[in-house]
Amino acid sequence: MKLTKVAVPTFFDAYDMLPINTVNPADTEQTVMTLNGKKRNFHRNDFLKIADTRSMEITCAWEIIDRLKEYKSELIWKMEESYLADELKERLILLIEERINSI
């Protein structure tokens, strides 16, 4: 029987996804920890390399990325309808657009 390592999300994975640059625009890094050896300027190939290191099928990774792109307008709508301050909404919407457009 062959045992395989399963990637389990942790607190740090979730924390790392917080859009800190919306609260602190001077912070240019997109993540606290490195992803594919980088902390900013992520593109589709970076996520595909990460998926590969986690033993994810490349077609599955493409589907996840494409599905995320399909949800762009819904994510923006959710931000617009949120109870956040208008300035924070605008920053989050820009962040969503920038990050989804980069992949």
N, C-alpha and C positions, 0 to 999 in steps of 0.2 A: 504494500500500500504506500503510495507516494503522498506525502504531506505537502501542501502548498501554502504559502504565506498569503493571507488575505489582508488587504488594506482596510483598516478600520479607521473611520474619521475620529479625530480626537478634538478636545477643546481647542488646541492650538490651531488645527486646521480651520475651525470655525472662526476663531478670533482673527486669524490672518486674512479673512475675507472681508473684514470690516473696512468700509471706505473712509479711512482716517483722513485722507486728503480733502474730503468735503468739509471736515471740521477744522483742519489745519492745512490750508492751501500751500503753505511753505514746505510741507512734507512732500517730496517728489517721488518717494517710493510707493509702489502699489501694494507691496506685501511686506510683512515683517521678516519672514524667512524667505530664503531664495527658492525660486522655482526654475528648474532648468538652468541653474547658475546665475539667475538674474533676479532683480527686485522690481523691475519696471520695464515698460515697452514690450509687453507680451504680444505675441502674434499666434496665429493658428498653429504653426509648426512647433512652437514651444509647448502647447497643450498636447499636440500629437506625440511629442517626445516623452512628455510626462505620462501619458496614457500607455505608451510602449513600456516604460520602466515599471509600470504597475500591472503589466501583462494584460492589458485591455486590447481587445481586437480593434484594429485601426478603423474598420467600418463602423463599429460601435461608437468610437470617439468622434468620427465625422458626424454621425447621427445626433449625438448629444450637442455638438457645436451648432449644427444646423437648426436643431430644435430651439436652442437658446436664441439664435438669431430670429426665429419665427416669433418668439415671445417679446421681442423688443417693444413693439407698440403697446402691448399689454402692460409691460413693466413701466413704461413711461406714463400710461394712463393711471396706474396704481399710485405712482408718485404724485401726479397732479391731483388726485382725489384724497391724498393723505392729509393728516392733520399737522404735518410739519410746517415750520415757518417757510414763507415763500422763498426766501433766499436759499435755504437749505434744499428745498424742492428743486430749484433751478440748478444748483450744483450737482445734485444727485442725477437729475435728468441728463445733464451734460456728461457726467461720468458714465452713465449707462450707454449713451450714444457713442462716446469715445471707445469704450472697452468692447462693445459689441462690434463696432465698425472695424476694430483692429483685428478681429478674428474672422 
